[in-house]
């Protein structure tokens, strides 16, 4: 199997043809390769699962909105842990895996009640999402998903709109759990930290990192992956993901602007910032005022 996506940007939140950029998921190729790479919910690392569930329980969360559900891995994980889950993604090609899983396990009450909808972050409140009570207890946007949302003019207008939509769907006291890669390290010309706190895929993976600068600003980070089936596979499955990098301080400021200062906690690979040298991911826990 040799799937290749040649230099096409993944813009799951904007859809096909937005600003002339095709949706990398439109033909289903990326969805198939990505599903192969990350496996199923059993291949989430125990560390990631424990940390995610612990944070949600610590904040008394029951109703969770997964706004970047992809193939549904985190959603399934949370359903199995007793949470009520609504799952949203802009790619119908990704959602078909979640819909298939829901059908296969439809006799289980949690899965029978699992709500799955197609939705765009920039028009999220227009999506067919049933909001519980005063809002969701938690919204999760994990796996570096938010970095796929373009910021074409550098004003963060699209980012501000999306996060404001998340904020508005939370109940008072609810939390947004959102992450991004350590772009502070990547844009300095270093290879992306490859400690994998999210997946324990058995596939061998190679990754090449490229950084694009426009007018002196960091504009795009591209990761070219090759996923090998086994030790006898010499070609591998190739795919490219392009991201709009979030430097930590700028992203912090945007969260503070929307949630208010002092209402977020930033973790490094789910640990305190000063406990991790060169983390792979920064995780923001943002709490809406009660």
N, C-alpha and C positions, 0 to 999 in steps of 0.2 A: 504494500500500500504506500503510495507516494503522493500525498496531498500537498499542493503548493499554492500559496497565496502571494502573488507578486506585487509587493509594494503598495497594497491597498490599505487605507486607514480603516480602523474599526470605529464606527461612530454609532454605536447601538442606541444612543439617546436621541440622535437626530433623524434616523431613518434613511431610506433610500433616496438619493438624489439631493439631500440637503446641502446647500451651498456647492452643489456639483460634486460632492464626495460620495462615492458609492458605499453602501453598507456592506462591510466585509462579511457579514453573516447572511447576506441575502440568498446565496446559493447553497447554504448549508455545509459547505466544506469546512469552514473554521469550527463550526459547532461539532462536527464529527471528530476532528482532530483534537479539539479542546477536551471533549468528553473522554477521548481515549487517554489523553495526557493526565487528567486529574482523576480518572476512574470514577468510582461511585462514592456514596457517603461512607462506606467502610474504609475508604482510603484517606479520609481526613485524619490528620494526626490527632492522637489522643490529647496532646498538649493544647492544640487549638480548640478542640471541642470542650475540654475542661474549662479553659479560660473564657470562652464565649458564654457558656451556660452559667458559669459562676457570676459573671458581670450582670447578666440578665436577671438572675435570681436575687442578687444583691440589691438590685433596684426594683424588686417586686414586680417584674414584668410578666405578663401573661399573654397579651395579644401583641404579636410581632409582625411588622411589615418588612419583608425582604425585598428591597427595591432594585436589587441587582441579582436576581435569583439564578440567572443563567439556566443551567440544566437542572437546578433544584437541589443541589447537594446540601447547602446549609439549611434550606427549608426542611428537608427530610430529617436531617440531624435534629432540628429543633422539635419537629413533630414527634419524633421518637422520645424526646425528653419531656413531653407533656405540654408544650407550648401550643397556642392557637396561632396559626400562621396564614398570612396572606402574602402571596408571591407575585412579583411584577418584574417583567423584563420587556425591552423594546424589540427583541428579536424573536419572532415566532419560530425560527429554526432552533433556537436554544430551548424555547418553552416546550417544544414537542417532547423532549426528554422528560421534563417535569410532568407533563400531562400523561405520558405513558406510565410513569411511576405511580401517579395517583390512581390510574385505572387498574394497574396490577394489584394495588393494595386497597382497593375501594371497600373491601369488607371490614377494614379496620376503621372505627369511628373517626379517629384523628385524620385519616387520609380522605375519608368520605366528605369531611367538612373542610378540607383544604381548598382555599380559594386561590385560583391562578388566573391572572389577567395580563394582557399586553398593555404596557404603559410607558410613556415618555416622561422622563424626569422634568422636562421643561413645561409640560402640560399635565402633570401628574394628577392634579385635582380634577381634571376633565375625564380621567380614566374611570372605568366602571368599578370603583373600589368602595366597598361598604365599610365605612369607618365606625368602629365600636365606640359607643358612648361619647366621651369628650375627645376621643382620639386614641391612637395606638400607644401602648405602653413603651414600645421601643421600635425604632426603625434601624435596620442594619444595611450598610452599603460596604461590603467587604470584598477582599480579593483584589485590591487596587482598581476596582471598577470605576470609581469616580474620575480617575485620570484619563479615561477615554473621552470625556466631555471636552470639546474644543473651547479654547479661549482665544479666538482669532485676533481680537484687537488689543489684548492685554489688559482690558478693563475689568475682567472677571464677571462681566454681566451675566453670562450664561451660568457660571458657577453660583453666583449670588441667587439667581432665580431658582435653581435646582434645590439648593440648601434651604432657601426660604419655603419652598414647597414641602420639603421634609419637615421643617419646623412647624408649619401650619397643620400638619396631619398628626402631630404628637399631642397627647393630652398634657395638661399642666403637670410638671414633674416627670414627664416622659424623657427618654434618652435617645439620642442619635449615636450610633456606633459606626464610625466611618474610618477607613484606613487609606494609606497610600505608601508606595515604596519610598525608600530612602533616596529621594532624588538629589538631596544635598550632596551625597557622595557621588552619585552617577554623573551629574553634570560637570563635576570637576575632572572628568576624564577617566574615572575609575570604572571598573567592571561592576555591574549590579551585584550587590551582596546576594549570594545564592543559598544562604541558610533557608531551608524551607520549613516554615512553621505551619504551613497550611496543608500541604499534600505529602503523602508518603507513597507516591506512585512508584511502581516497580520498574518503570521505563527509565532507560538511560537518556539523559537530556543534555544537549550542548546549547549554549546561548551566547550570542554575540551582541554587544551593546553599542549603539550609535547615538550620538547627540547632534541635533541640528540647532544652530543659532541663527536668528534673524534680527538684524539691526542691533546686534550686541546683546540680545536677550535669548535665554534658553527657550526654544519654541517646541521642540519635540524630541522625545526619546524613543528609539526603536529597538525592540528586542527580537532578534531572529533566532527562532528555536528550531532544533532538530531533535525529534523524539524517536528513539530506536526501540524496535519491538523486543529484541534480545541481542545477545552477544554475536549472533551470526548475521545480524542486520547491518549492512554497510552503507545503506542509503538513508534510511530513516524517513519519517514524515516531517515535512518542513512547513512552518507557518510563521507569520510575522505579526506582531502586535505593536501598534504605535500609540504612544501616550503623550499627553500634555502635562509636563512635570509640575508638581506642586512643591515648591520649597517650603520647608517647615514653618518659617516665620510668617510668610505670606498667607499660608493656609490658616495658621493660628489666628491671624488678624481678621480673616474673613469669618471664621467661626465666632470670634468675639463680637464682630459687628452684628451678627444675626441673633446669637444667643445671649449676648451680654458678657462683659468681661468677668472672668473668674468662674465661668460656668462650664469649663471644659477641663478634662484631665487628659494629658498626653502620655501614652505608654510607648515603649520601644520593645517590639516583639513581646508585648504584654507584660513587660517588666518596667520598673521605674527608669526614667531616662538616663540617670547616672549609673545604672547597673549594667548597661549593654554598650559595648564598644562596636561601632559601625553596624547598627541593626539593619535588618532587611526591610522592616515595615515600622511605620509610625501609626498608632491606633489612637483615635480621638474619641473620648466619651463625653458627649455634650448634653447637658441637662437643661430642659426647658423650665423656666421659672414657674413655680406653683402659684 
